[in-house]
Amino acid sequence: VKFAGGEEEEADLLVGSDGIWSAVRAQMYGEEVKKSTPNKMMKQGCTYSGYTVFAGETTLSTEDYYETGYKVYIGPQRYFVTSDVGNGRVQWYAFFALPPGSKKAPSGWGGSTRDEQKDPEENLVEYIKSLHEGWSDEVHYVLDNTPKESVEQRDLYDRSPELLRSWADGNVVLTGDAVHPMMPNLGQGGCQAIEDAYVLTEMLANCKSTGNIEATLQEFYRKRIVRVSIVQFLSRLASDLIINAFDTPWSPHDDKGRSWKSYLTFLWKPVLQYLIFPGQFAYLYSYHPTGSMGKLPARLEEEWKGRHREQAEKAFEEVDRKGQQTGGGPSFFAKVAEVGEEMGVGAAAAS
């Protein structure tokens, strides 16, 4: 294995878990890292999803902070998501159906070097608010309490399931976003990478000879490809439905939803709530590799709820005293990237 710094190492096995712009995958599949078409609709074998996403983070006490961990607000050609990420923090995402390269905000995601804002004078929070004019006050409350320096952006790319190509070649194997990136709507990118790691570890633990590693990696691919492909499909379907099929739902209380999509969205609501969503999440959470855990999940839930409330209240008190902290600390995404760099993620390339 050759590393970016020039170092070389030898090992019995290389696991390429270096993200959607994987250097390991580029060598395995004959790609060029981050190479895109002139119109940016394709990039290293990945297809532009149709939308870009802005994200930010704030420490904020809302009326239902402890009851609701995840919210989605849907409108025409865009939607807004808030998520409780602990310690009183609310992380939000704003998805817009814009062409690739509609760049405004900095980006430091995925281990990449954080770039600069296109217009340093532009208040990106105000820009995003302008795109949600007439939306719920809850959306504007979150944005109003977001430090503008925390806003980042990236275009979202997707990849079709590798049904005809193995994830493994010799003693090299791909996992996670390196081979099956997920659209973010179902929150399954990290989940499926964890499942990969569990299954791969379990299979390698039963591999008693280095001579059997190659066959074990091919078996790992066969064992994971069906479930991962289904989850990829569900994630992409959710994205396409939100962007292309939904509109402001019809309501007898206003005149905002009057298109045919508005009536369709209104009719879809009970179907989604009582049929599609329960079936979808039943499949996502049906994976129990270790069997029943008995009362452990309930005990952990109770323990974490107490810890979560205690940590959040301390954070809220800190904001009350000092206000939102805007002073130059790394964002949530930059922190993730820093951890990845410390672990060497993204630095390796198959020799």
Secondary structure, 3 states (H helix, E strand, C coil): CEECCCCECCCCCEEECCCCCCHHHHHHHCCCCCCECCCCCEECCEEEEEEEEEEEEEECCCCCCCCCCEEEEEECCEEEEEEEEECCEEEEEEEECCCCCCCCCCCCHHHCCCCCCCCCCCCHHHHHHHCCCCCCHHHHHHHHCCCHHHCEEEEEEECCCCCCCCCEECCEEECHHHCCCCCHHHCCHHHHHHHHHHHHHHHHHCCCCHHHHHHHHHHHHHHHHHHHHHHHHHHHHHHHHHHHHCCCCCCCCCCCCCCHHHHHHHHHHHHHHHHHHHHHHHHHCCCCCCCCCCCHHHHHHHHHHHHHHHHHHHHHHHHHHHCCCCCCCCCHHHHHHHHHHHCCCCCEECC
